[in-house]
Amino acid sequence: MRKGRIPLIEAIRSAYKPYLIAMKGWECKNAELREQVGLLSSDFSEKGRVLRSSPRSTQEGGLGVVESYMASWRGKLPDSDLSGRALELALTEIERSLR
């Protein structure tokens, strides 16, 4: 081996061990993050499945809450504010959000 290559080989040898240690640490952190993302993803999927399979009665119950809330405003607001096209539009948006 040529004497001119010895400093290069020594520099690589001295830098390789810290590189391996840093790489192993990075791989461990990466594996932890992948596991956490997997858990969050499965939780999100499960909650989405539950929401999609929830019975329509819950949605109808939600509309009942809206109607009772609107009834609490009778007498405080003019009747024209509690009926008409504006109220229909608001109820339509609420129904969409409950689907």
N, C-alpha and C positions, 0 to 999 in steps of 0.2 A: 504494500500500500504506500502510496506517495505521502511524504511528510506534509505536503500542502493541503491534503484533505483532512488531516487530523483535527484542526480547529473546527471545521464544519461538522464533522462527526460528533465531536464533543458538544457542540452547541445543540445539535439535534438531540443527543442523548440527554442533555440537561433540561431541554424543553419538553421532551416527550412525556415524562412522568406527570408533571403538572397538567399537561394537556389531557392525559388519560383520566386523571382525577376530576378535572372540570367536565369532561365529556360524560363520565358516569353520573355526576351530580345533575347534569342537564337531562340525561335520559330518565333519571328517577323523577325529577320535577315534571317532565313531559308526561310520564306514565300517570302520575298523580292527577295532573290536569285532565288527561284523557278519561280517567275513571270518573272524575267529578262531572265532566261534561256528559258522559254516558248516563250517570245517575240522574242529572237534571233533565236530560232528554227523555229518559223513560218516565220520569215523574210528569213531565209536560204532556207526553203522549197519553199517559193514563188519565190525567185530568181532562184532556180533550175528549177521550173516549167516553168518560163518564158524562161530560156535558152533552155530547151528541146523543147519548142513550137516555138522557133524563126524560121523564114522562112529560107530556104536554100539559098535564094538570098543574105543574109548577109554573108554567108560563101563564096559564089562565089565572092562577093565584096571584101572579105579579100584576096582571091587569086589574084584578080586584083591589089590590093595594093602591093602584093609581086612581081608580074610581073613588075609593074612600077618601083619598087625599083631596081630590077635586071637590068632593061633597063637603069637606071641611071648610072650603072657601065660599060656599053658598051663603049669601047674606053679607059677606065682606066685600065681594066684587060684584059688579053688575052681571046679570044673567047672560048678557051678550058675550061676555068674556069667557063664560063657562060652557058655551055651546057654539056651534057654527063651524066654519071651515078651518079656522086656526086650531081649534081643539081637535078636530079630526086629523089634521096633519100631525099634531103632536102625538096623538094616540097611535097613529100609523108608525111613526118613528120608534115609539116605545115598543110596539109589537114586534117590529123588525129586530130591535136589540135583544128581545127576549127569545127569539128563535135560535 
